[in-house]
Every structure is written in C-alpha cells, then in structure tokens.
Amino acid sequence: MKDNVFFEDLKAFKAEIDTAIADKNFCSVMIPDAEQVSLPLYLESFRKLSSGGKRIRAYLVRLGYELCAGESDSRILLPALSYEVFQTGVLIHDDIIDQSDTRRNMPTLHVALGGDHTAVSKAICVGDIGLYAAVDMVARADFAPELVRRAVAHQIGVFQRTITGELMDIELSEKTAYDEAEILKMYTCKTAWYTMIGPMQLGAVLAGADGTLLQQIERTGCAMGIAFQIMDDIIGIFGDRKVIGKSNLSDMQEGKQTVLTSHFLAYADEAQLAEFRQIYGKRGSGEAELARV
C-alpha cells in the first residue's frame, strides 16, 4: 500500500511537470528574455526534447523539500523544473559525445538540425543554454535570499561533479585496464549526484536543511544512484529500443565501461575476451554483434 502511495504521488507530480513543460510559455519561464536574444526557435526544439521522461529528478527536489519542511510548497516547482532543464542540456551534449541518433523516440538535436558540423555546433550551444538556464531558474526561486544563495552554490557544485563524471566516463572508454572501483567512482559523480543526491539536497537546502540531513541524503542517494546506473547499463545492452526510446547499440559501439563489462573481463576465458575485443567499442558493430555481446 505504501508503495502505491509513493508511485501515485510521483505520477501526480510528473503530470504537473509535464503540463508546465508543455505550456506554450515554458520557454519564457526557462529564459525570461528569450525573445530579446533571438532564441525562440532553438528553445522550442529544447522544449520538445524535454517532453517525456520519468521526472524522477524533479520529484526528488520536491521530496527533499518535504523531508525538511514537513509539507509541500508550490514555490518548489521552479527549482524542480530546473533539473529537467539541466537533464535536457546534458543529454544534448551526451548524444553528441555518444554519436547517438535517437532520444526519447525522437531524433537527437544535432541530427534534427542537420547532422553536420554546423548542426553539432548549434546543438552544443543549445545544450549550454540549458545548463545556464537551470542555474538561473534556481536563482529566481521565491525563497529567502540566503536559502537561494545556498541553493545556487549547491546546484553549481552538483553540475560540476556531473561534468567531471562525464570526463571520467570518456577516459574509461579509452582504457584497456581498470578496476570496478573506478567505475563506481564514475557512477557516483556522473549519475548519483545529479539523479538522486543533488535533487533531494536542493529541495532540502531551500527548506533550510542542516548538514546532518544533507549527509544522510548523500549516503542514501549515492547507493540509489549507483543502483540506478547499473540498471541503466543493463537496459543499454539488453533493452528494447522501442521501449527505451534510443538505440541499444550505442553502449557497445562506444565501448562503454560498466560494472557489466568489468565482471565479464574478470571471468571470461581467452577466447571470449578475444571475440569481445573485436566487437566492443567498434562503431561498425550492429545487431548481430550486440547479440554476441
């Protein structure tokens, strides 16, 4: 019964977030002076890419606030939306890094803009806009100035950790030898902080949380974030692209280093390792190779 209460609450807040993003005025909520800087066309593309998704990060912002304040507050909606904006921004960049062509059953932005160097350049800029807008949305939140100042500093710190985690992920794909501890450290930076820890802490900070609660959120959120990423890695290899909304070839083609690959490398025999190295991390690998992996 308690699980049903949680999921019903998540579903209700997801609907609220979906409605806010679907609103024709969302781009002006994201960037109030968008019309003044000739961005409406690109921001509309950004808004469309923001459609869909589980909204777990936005929900956790509200949940973190409620953990500390003991009740909900409509003012938390803008900071919650900021995480959905950041999510879209980093996914635009991530799709370029991974050379992905689909996201949420839609063309990735750099593909939709033409797929050439100019399109990639434009997509990078649009992704950048999302990252800055996400911080600005927290800065405009209607809370006490000191709480907002703390929240902005916290948000920037989480985003810096996330980008550091992305760099670690890229570096790991270049290595032929690594240990599982490196992968878990990357998971913590790249996924746990911006998926679990950061959103919950942001809401708690805006409610005036002390250091003890923030530490408790970090410990719990770290474990949740690592579990989330492991499941995402499993889906990335074994998932149905029609269900997950993106290619299930990209992890294999880019040679993504995961807990799955670390366990395989630890237990595979020489013949299996030789075949794996001929397939994994090769852009030409397709459906048949994925079946072998």
KAZI-V693652 format. One record per backbone hydrogen bond with DSSP energy under -0.5 kcal/mol. CO is the residue of the C=O (numbers start at 1). NH is the residue of the N-H. If there is no record, write none. Layout:
CO/NH ; CO/NH
This chain:
1/5 ; 2/6 ; 3/7 ; 4/8 ; 5/9 ; 6/10 ; 7/11 ; 8/12 ; 9/13 ; 10/14 ; 11/15 ; 12/16 ; 13/17 ; 14/18 ; 15/19 ; 16/20 ; 17/21 ; 18/22 ; 19/23 ; 23/26 ; 25/28 ; 25/29 ; 26/30 ; 27/31 ; 31/34 ; 33/36 ; 33/37 ; 34/37 ; 34/39 ; 35/38 ; 39/43 ; 40/44 ; 41/45 ; 42/46 ; 43/47 ; 44/48 ; 45/49 ; 46/50 ; 48/51 ; 55/59 ; 56/60 ; 57/61 ; 58/62 ; 59/63 ; 60/64 ; 61/65 ; 62/66 ; 63/67 ; 64/68 ; 65/69 ; 66/70 ; 73/76 ; 74/77 ; 75/78 ; 75/79 ; 76/80 ; 77/81 ; 78/82 ; 79/83 ; 80/83 ; 80/84 ; 81/85 ; 82/86 ; 83/87 ; 84/88 ; 85/89 ; 86/90 ; 87/91 ; 88/92 ; 89/93 ; 90/94 ; 91/95 ; 92/96 ; 93/97 ; 94/98 ; 95/99 ; 95/100 ; 96/99 ; 101/108 ; 103/106 ; 106/103 ; 108/112 ; 109/113 ; 110/115 ; 111/114 ; 116/120 ; 117/121 ; 118/122 ; 119/123 ; 120/124 ; 121/125 ; 122/126 ; 123/127 ; 124/128 ; 125/129 ; 126/130 ; 127/131 ; 128/132 ; 129/133 ; 130/134 ; 131/135 ; 132/136 ; 133/137 ; 134/138 ; 135/139 ; 136/140 ; 138/141 ; 141/143 ; 144/147 ; 144/148 ; 145/149 ; 146/150 ; 147/151 ; 148/152 ; 149/153 ; 150/154 ; 151/155 ; 152/156 ; 153/157 ; 154/158 ; 155/159 ; 156/160 ; 157/161 ; 158/162 ; 159/163 ; 160/164 ; 161/165 ; 162/166 ; 163/167 ; 164/168 ; 165/169 ; 166/170 ; 167/171 ; 168/172 ; 169/173 ; 170/174 ; 171/174 ; 171/175 ; 172/175 ; 179/182 ; 179/183 ; 180/184 ; 181/185 ; 182/186 ; 183/187 ; 184/188 ; 185/189 ; 186/190 ; 187/191 ; 187/192 ; 188/193 ; 191/195 ; 192/196 ; 192/197 ; 193/198 ; 196/200 ; 197/201 ; 198/202 ; 199/203 ; 200/204 ; 201/205 ; 202/206 ; 203/207 ; 204/207 ; 204/209 ; 205/208 ; 210/214 ; 211/215 ; 212/216 ; 213/217 ; 214/218 ; 215/219 ; 216/220 ; 217/221 ; 218/222 ; 219/223 ; 220/224 ; 221/225 ; 222/226 ; 223/227 ; 224/228 ; 225/229 ; 226/230 ; 227/231 ; 228/232 ; 229/233 ; 230/234 ; 231/235 ; 232/236 ; 233/237 ; 234/237 ; 234/238 ; 235/239 ; 239/241 ; 240/243 ; 240/244 ; 241/245 ; 245/105 ; 249/253 ; 250/254 ; 251/255 ; 251/256 ; 252/255 ; 252/281 ; 256/258 ; 258/262 ; 259/263 ; 260/264 ; 261/265 ; 262/266 ; 263/267 ; 264/268 ; 269/273 ; 270/274 ; 271/275 ; 272/276 ; 273/277 ; 274/278 ; 275/278 ; 275/279 ; 276/279 ; 276/280 ; 279/282 ; 281/283 ; 282/285 ; 286/290 ; 287/291 ; 288/292 ; 289/293
